[in-house]
Amino acid sequence: YPEEITVYRAGKLNQEDGVSSFSLNPNYDAETNLPWQKGKGEPLVAYKVKKSNILASPDFAEGIGRGRVFDEDEVIIDNNLVTNLQQQQ
């Protein structure tokens, strides 16, 4: 991946924890795949982040302990380290 990556999220950032999950997939269907998004009609919003600011990738855990298998391409990032591309315009 390049040093700066575009990531995508449907819905507001998680203010309670200060970190949020994002997808690397610009075509990820959050409404179909995430039960809490069903019926909300919230589009994916694009954010920029430095690759070095990605805290974790839960998809990486596949096959490790109780790791899961998802096709979300999910990454976890501190809310303060992403830039909303729509708000920049």
C-alpha positions as CSV (number, residue, x, y, z in Angstrom):
1,Y,0.0,0.0,0.0
2,P,1.1,3.6,-0.6
3,E,2.0,5.8,2.4
4,E,-1.4,7.5,2.3
5,I,-4.5,5.3,1.9
6,T,-8.1,6.0,1.2
7,V,-10.4,4.1,3.6
8,Y,-14.2,4.1,3.8
9,R,-16.9,4.1,6.5
10,A,-20.7,4.2,6.6
11,G,-22.1,6.2,9.5
12,K,-20.6,8.5,12.1
13,L,-17.2,7.9,13.7
14,N,-17.2,6.1,17.0
15,Q,-16.9,9.0,19.5
16,E,-17.3,6.7,22.5
17,D,-14.1,4.8,22.0
18,G,-12.2,7.4,19.9
19,V,-11.3,4.7,17.3
20,S,-13.4,3.5,14.4
21,S,-13.4,0.7,11.9
22,F,-13.0,1.4,8.2
23,S,-13.0,-0.7,5.0
24,L,-10.3,-0.6,2.3
25,N,-13.0,-1.7,-0.1
26,P,-14.7,1.3,-1.9
27,N,-17.5,-1.0,-2.9
28,Y,-18.2,-2.5,0.5
29,D,-21.9,-3.0,1.0
30,A,-22.3,-1.9,4.7
31,E,-26.1,-2.1,4.6
32,T,-26.1,-5.7,3.6
33,N,-23.1,-6.9,5.6
34,L,-23.5,-4.8,8.9
35,P,-26.8,-5.4,10.7
36,W,-26.7,-2.0,12.5
37,Q,-26.5,-0.3,9.1
38,K,-29.6,-2.0,7.7
39,G,-32.2,0.6,6.6
40,K,-30.1,3.6,7.4
41,G,-29.1,4.3,3.8
42,E,-25.8,5.9,4.9
43,P,-23.3,5.9,2.0
44,L,-19.7,5.1,2.4
45,V,-17.6,8.2,3.2
46,A,-14.0,8.3,2.0
47,Y,-11.2,9.3,4.4
48,K,-7.5,9.6,4.0
49,V,-5.0,8.1,6.5
50,K,-1.3,7.5,6.7
51,K,-0.6,3.8,6.4
52,S,1.5,4.0,9.6
53,N,-1.6,5.3,11.6
54,I,-3.6,2.1,11.0
55,L,-3.8,0.4,14.5
56,A,-5.1,-3.0,13.5
57,S,-6.6,-5.2,10.8
58,P,-9.1,-7.7,12.3
59,D,-9.2,-9.6,9.0
60,F,-5.5,-10.4,9.6
61,A,-6.5,-12.7,12.4
62,E,-7.9,-15.3,10.1
63,G,-6.5,-18.7,11.2
64,I,-4.9,-17.3,14.3
65,G,-6.6,-18.5,17.5
66,R,-10.2,-17.6,17.1
67,G,-9.5,-15.3,14.1
68,R,-12.4,-14.6,11.8
69,V,-12.9,-14.7,8.1
70,F,-14.5,-11.7,6.6
71,D,-14.2,-10.0,3.2
72,E,-14.5,-6.5,4.6
73,D,-10.8,-5.5,4.4
74,E,-11.4,-3.9,7.8
75,V,-8.9,-1.6,9.5
76,I,-9.0,0.2,12.9
77,I,-7.9,3.8,13.1
78,D,-7.9,6.6,15.7
79,N,-10.6,9.1,14.7
80,N,-8.2,12.0,15.1
81,L,-5.9,10.5,12.4
82,V,-8.3,10.4,9.5
83,T,-9.3,13.2,7.1
84,N,-12.8,13.2,5.7
85,L,-12.4,13.8,1.9
86,Q,-15.9,15.1,1.4
87,Q,-15.4,17.8,4.1
88,Q,-12.2,18.9,2.4
89,Q,-13.9,19.9,-0.8
